[in-house]
Amino acid sequence: MASDPPLARIGATFRLLMQVRVLASGLALLLVPRDRADLETIFVLSCVGALSALALFGWQEIVPRLIGYPVLLALDALIVYAALEVGGVLGPFFLVTAITSTVAGLLFQWSGTLLICPLQVLLYYAAAADSAWAASFQTVLGMPLCYFIGGFVGTALRRLFDEFAQSDEARHRAEIAAAAAEERTRLAREMHDSLVKTLRGISMSASALPAWVSRSPDRAREEAQRIVAAAEIASREARELIAELRTDTARRPLDEIVGDIAGSWAAAAGVEAQVSADSGVELPIRTRHEVAAILREALENVKRHADAPSIEVRLQNGGGRVVLTIADHGKGFAMPADVDDLARDGHYGVVGMRERAAHAGAEMTVTSEPGEGTTVTVTVPIPDGAQAPAPYLEVA
């Protein structure tokens, strides 16, 4: 059993049932027999329809209250009993009451069905005793059994919704576990490619420093300055890795993540940032994580190389895709024909972002010209059951 009831699916089914009851109440008003078409009958059926409409439009408040206070559903059974009392047990009047048993099964499963349905059967016979009806198998047994059938339908729907909720939770946990495993692998790779190499360089320089002190004090001074600079780089790389470990991108909306990353970066870098992010972006956890990491890397590149007075960050959702754009107004650079040339020159930022875009099934475009700034655009197709196109990087 899921820890929390799947209220969204329950609410949608509850609204459907209330729509049926509103329509049944309206139909009952039209089909009231002439011998019963008095003010009392019209008033009672109108009240049942109005209460059903109120439940239809206020389901977000009513459904949690019904779940918390089952006695309210018994009160509903008494209210709709009035429809049988004034309209008779046949026709749409019975349908109005049968909805309650389905709601009982939907909200409380078998416990609700076994409590509400016998109460409704008793009320049915009470209403039948006050009206002229011909005793038959249908009226004596068939129609009362419909209450239990309605309860069974509601119970089956609730069990199906709970199974869906369990499946969604299991998938969510699997995505988190997969994202965590992939992130551990990535961090290990980045530590080896950046932090470990930096520390190794510091170690080698520090080992040679005593020899330079005795042979060339000037060279020793230069080497000491290099060691200090390398230590600062190692410290920054370690802080960045720790910050990524602490960033929770698994459960937060992507628009909040983008706003927080851009806002924190702008405050730390002293750069003006214009951020606009559409809400309601639905992406898998691993894809969301890669998009956030691309944003962090792009902003770090702006800080290191662009000398930009301001940046623009936009997250747009529409047309079956999510588009993240990072544009700076800095000095720009000349993009090589082959992006791998950047890695050979020791610049891994764009190459790393390309790899992340590939992991996310995204398309990434980098546009830059000297003096014209740089724009990074990441386009992620929203999964809809179709296989995403092969990712690639365009360079303009």
C-alpha positions in Angstrom: 0.0 0.0 0.0 1.3 3.4 -0.9 2.0 5.6 2.1 -0.2 8.4 0.8 -3.4 7.9 -1.1 -3.1 8.9 -4.8 -5.4 12.0 -4.3 -5.0 13.2 -7.9 -6.4 10.1 -9.4 -9.0 9.7 -6.7 -10.0 13.3 -7.2 -10.5 12.9 -10.9 -12.7 9.8 -10.4 -14.7 11.6 -7.7 -15.3 14.5 -10.0 -16.5 12.0 -12.7 -18.9 10.4 -10.2 -20.3 13.7 -9.1 -20.8 14.7 -12.8 -22.9 11.5 -13.2 -24.9 12.3 -10.1 -25.6 15.8 -11.3 -26.8 14.5 -14.6 -28.8 11.8 -12.9 -30.5 14.4 -10.7 -31.4 16.5 -13.7 -32.8 13.5 -15.5 -34.7 12.5 -12.4 -36.3 16.0 -12.3 -37.5 15.5 -15.9 -38.8 12.0 -15.3 -40.7 12.6 -12.1 -44.1 10.8 -12.4 -47.1 13.1 -12.5 -48.5 11.7 -9.3 -45.2 12.7 -7.5 -44.5 16.0 -9.3 -45.0 18.2 -6.3 -43.0 21.0 -4.8 -41.4 18.7 -2.2 -40.1 16.3 -4.8 -38.7 19.0 -7.0 -37.1 20.7 -4.0 -35.4 17.5 -2.7 -34.0 16.5 -6.1 -32.8 20.0 -6.8 -31.0 20.0 -3.4 -29.3 16.6 -4.2 -28.2 18.0 -7.6 -26.9 21.2 -6.0 -25.0 19.3 -3.3 -23.5 17.1 -6.0 -22.5 20.1 -8.0 -20.9 21.6 -4.9 -18.9 18.4 -4.3 -17.9 18.5 -8.0 -16.4 22.0 -7.9 -15.1 21.8 -4.4 -13.6 18.3 -4.5 -10.2 19.5 -3.4 -11.6 20.4 0.0 -14.3 17.7 0.2 -12.3 14.6 -0.7 -9.7 15.0 2.1 -12.5 15.7 4.6 -14.4 12.6 3.5 -11.3 10.5 3.9 -10.7 12.0 7.3 -14.3 11.8 8.5 -16.0 8.7 7.1 -19.2 9.6 8.9 -19.7 12.3 6.3 -20.2 9.6 3.7 -23.0 8.0 5.8 -24.6 11.5 6.0 -24.4 11.6 2.2 -26.2 8.3 2.0 -29.0 9.7 4.2 -29.2 12.8 2.0 -29.5 10.9 -1.3 -32.0 8.6 0.4 -34.4 11.5 0.2 -34.3 11.1 -3.6 -35.6 7.6 -3.3 -38.2 8.6 -0.7 -39.8 11.3 -2.9 -39.1 9.9 -6.4 -39.5 6.1 -5.8 -36.9 3.4 -6.1 -37.1 3.0 -9.8 -35.4 4.9 -12.6 -32.7 7.6 -12.2 -33.6 8.1 -8.6 -31.8 4.8 -7.8 -28.8 5.8 -9.8 -28.4 9.0 -7.7 -28.0 6.8 -4.6 -25.8 4.1 -6.2 -23.0 6.7 -6.7 -22.5 6.9 -3.0 -21.5 3.2 -2.7 -18.9 3.7 -5.5 -17.5 6.7 -3.7 -17.3 4.5 -0.5 -15.3 1.9 -2.3 -13.1 4.5 -3.9 -12.2 6.3 -0.6 -12.2 3.4 1.9 -12.1 0.2 -0.2 -13.8 -2.8 1.4 -14.2 -1.3 4.8 -16.2 1.5 3.4 -18.2 -0.8 1.1 -19.2 -3.1 3.9 -20.3 -0.2 6.1 -22.1 2.0 3.5 -23.7 -0.6 1.3 -25.8 -2.4 4.0 -26.9 1.1 5.2 -28.0 1.9 1.7 -29.8 -1.4 1.3 -31.8 -0.7 4.5 -32.7 2.8 3.3 -33.7 1.3 -0.1 -36.1 -1.1 1.5 -37.4 1.7 3.7 -38.1 3.9 0.7 -39.6 0.9 -1.2 -42.0 0.3 1.7 -43.4 3.9 1.3 -44.0 3.6 -2.4 -46.1 1.6 -4.7 -43.9 -1.0 -6.4 -44.3 -4.4 -7.8 -42.2 -7.0 -6.0 -39.9 -8.9 -8.3 -36.4 -10.4 -8.4 -35.1 -7.1 -9.8 -36.7 -4.8 -7.2 -36.2 -7.1 -4.2 -32.6 -8.4 -4.8 -31.2 -7.2 -8.1 -31.3 -3.4 -7.4 -30.0 -3.7 -3.8 -27.1 -5.8 -5.1 -26.1 -2.9 -7.4 -25.0 -1.1 -4.3 -22.4 -3.8 -3.6 -21.4 -3.8 -7.3 -20.9 -0.1 -7.2 -18.8 -0.5 -4.0 -16.7 -3.3 -5.7 -16.1 -1.0 -8.7 -14.9 1.8 -6.4 -12.7 -0.6 -4.5 -11.2 -2.0 -7.7 -10.4 1.5 -8.9 -8.8 2.4 -5.6 -6.7 -0.7 -5.6 -5.6 0.1 -9.2 -4.7 3.7 -8.2 -2.6 2.4 -5.2 -0.8 0.0 -7.5 0.0 2.9 -9.9 1.2 4.9 -6.9 3.5 2.1 -5.8 4.8 1.7 -9.4 5.5 5.5 -9.6 7.3 5.5 -6.2 9.4 2.5 -7.2 10.3 4.2 -10.5 11.1 7.4 -8.7 13.4 5.6 -6.3 15.1 3.8 -9.1 15.7 7.1 -11.0 17.2 8.6 -7.8 19.4 5.5 -7.3 20.5 5.6 -10.9 21.2 9.3 -10.8 23.2 8.9 -7.6 25.3 6.1 -9.1 25.9 8.1 -12.2 26.8 11.1 -10.2 29.3 9.2 -8.1 31.0 8.0 -11.3 31.1 11.5 -12.7 32.5 13.0 -9.5 35.2 10.3 -9.4 36.1 11.1 -13.0 36.1 14.8 -12.4 38.2 14.4 -9.2 40.7 12.3 -11.2 40.7 14.8 -14.2 40.9 18.0 -12.1 41.5 17.8 -8.4 43.8 14.8 -8.3 46.0 16.1 -11.2 46.2 19.5 -9.5 47.2 17.9 -6.2 49.7 15.8 -8.0 51.2 18.9 -9.6 51.4 20.6 -6.2 53.2 17.5 -4.7 55.8 17.4 -7.5 56.4 21.2 -7.3 56.7 21.0 -3.5 59.2 18.1 -3.8 61.5 20.1 -6.1 61.2 23.3 -4.1 64.1 22.6 -1.6 66.5 22.0 -4.5 65.4 25.3 -6.1 65.9 27.2 -2.8 69.6 26.2 -2.8 70.2 26.5 -6.5 68.1 29.5 -7.6 66.2 31.6 -5.0 64.3 33.5 -7.7 63.1 30.2 -9.3 62.2 28.9 -5.9 60.1 32.1 -5.3 58.3 31.5 -8.6 57.7 27.8 -7.8 56.3 28.8 -4.4 53.9 31.2 -6.1 52.8 28.5 -8.5 52.2 26.1 -5.5 50.0 28.8 -3.8 48.0 29.4 -7.0 47.6 25.6 -7.6 46.5 25.2 -4.0 43.9 27.8 -4.5 42.7 26.1 -7.6 42.5 22.7 -5.8 40.5 24.4 -3.0 38.1 25.9 -5.4 37.7 22.6 -7.3 37.0 20.8 -4.0 34.4 23.3 -2.9 32.7 23.0 -6.3 32.5 19.2 -6.0 31.2 19.4 -2.4 28.6 22.0 -3.5 27.4 19.7 -6.3 27.1 16.9 -3.7 24.9 19.1 -1.5 22.7 20.3 -4.3 19.3 18.5 -4.3 18.0 18.3 -7.9 15.9 15.1 -7.4 12.7 16.5 -5.9 12.7 20.3 -6.7 11.1 21.8 -9.8 13.6 22.7 -12.5 12.5 26.4 -12.6 13.4 26.7 -8.9 16.8 25.0 -9.4 17.6 27.3 -12.3 16.6 30.4 -10.4 18.7 29.3 -7.3 21.8 28.4 -9.3 21.8 31.6 -11.4 20.9 33.8 -8.4 23.6 32.3 -6.1 26.2 32.5 -8.9 25.3 36.2 -9.7 25.6 37.2 -6.0 29.0 35.4 -5.7 30.4 36.6 -9.0 29.1 40.2 -8.7 27.5 40.0 -12.2 24.0 41.2 -13.0 21.8 38.3 -14.0 18.4 38.4 -15.7 16.6 35.1 -15.0 13.3 33.9 -16.4 12.1 30.4 -15.9 8.8 28.8 -16.9 7.1 26.6 -14.3 5.6 23.2 -14.8 8.7 21.7 -16.5 8.5 17.9 -16.2 11.8 16.0 -16.9 13.2 12.8 -15.6 15.5 13.1 -12.6 18.7 12.3 -14.4 17.9 14.7 -17.2 17.1 17.4 -14.7 20.4 16.9 -13.0 22.4 17.1 -16.2 20.6 20.3 -17.2 21.4 21.9 -13.8 25.0 20.8 -14.1 25.3 22.3 -17.6 24.0 25.6 -16.3 26.6 25.6 -13.4 29.4 24.8 -15.9 28.3 27.5 -18.3 28.2 30.1 -15.6 31.6 29.0 -14.3 33.0 29.5 -17.8 31.4 33.0 -17.9 33.2 33.8 -14.6 36.6 32.5 -15.7 36.7 33.7 -19.3 34.0 36.0 -20.4 34.6 39.1 -18.3 30.9 39.8 -18.7 29.0 42.7 -16.9 25.7 40.8 -17.2 24.1 37.5 -18.3 20.7 36.3 -19.3 19.4 32.9 -18.2 16.1 31.6 -19.7 14.2 28.4 -19.2 11.4 28.0 -21.7 8.8 25.2 -21.8 6.6 24.6 -24.9 6.2 22.7 -28.1 7.1 19.4 -26.4 10.6 20.5 -25.4 12.5 22.5 -22.7 15.0 25.1 -23.8 17.7 26.4 -21.5 19.6 29.5 -22.7 22.7 31.1 -21.1 23.8 34.3 -22.8 26.6 36.6 -21.6 27.6 40.0 -22.9 31.4 39.3 -22.5 34.4 39.2 -24.7 33.5 36.0 -26.5 36.0 33.7 -28.3 36.6 32.1 -31.6 35.1 28.6 -31.6 37.4 26.0 -33.3 36.1 23.9 -36.1 36.5 20.8 -33.9 35.3 21.2 -30.3 37.8 18.6 -29.1 40.5 21.1 -29.9 39.4 22.9 -26.7 40.1 19.9 -24.7 43.6 19.5 -26.3 44.3 23.1 -25.2 43.2 22.3 -21.6 39.7 23.9 -21.8 37.3 21.2 -20.8 34.2 23.3 -20.1 32.4 23.1 -23.4 33.4 19.5 -23.9 32.0 18.5 -20.5 28.8 20.3 -21.3 28.5 18.4 -24.6 28.9 15.1 -22.7 26.3 16.1 -20.2 23.9 17.0 -23.0 24.5 13.6 -24.6 23.6 11.9 -21.3 20.4 14.0 -21.1 19.4 13.2 -24.7 19.6 16.9 -25.5 20.8 19.1 -28.3 23.3 21.7 -27.4 24.4 24.8 -29.4 27.3 27.1 -28.6 27.5 30.4 -30.4 30.4 32.8 -29.8 32.4 35.5 -31.6 35.2 37.7 -30.2 33.7 40.8 -28.7 30.1 39.5 -29.2 29.7 37.3 -26.1 28.7 33.7 -25.9 25.3 31.9 -26.0 24.8 28.3 -24.9 21.4 26.8 -25.8 20.3 23.4 -24.5 17.2 21.9 -26.0 15.7 18.9 -24.2 12.8 16.9 -25.7 10.1 16.1 -23.1 9.7 12.3 -23.0 6.4 11.2 -24.4 7.1 7.5 -25.0 9.0 8.1 -28.3 12.7 7.7 -28.4 14.6 10.9 -28.3 16.8 11.8 -31.3 20.5 11.3 -31.1 22.1 14.2 -29.3 24.7 16.3 -31.0 26.6 19.6 -30.7 26.3 22.4 -33.2 29.1 25.0 -33.3 28.4 28.4 -34.9 
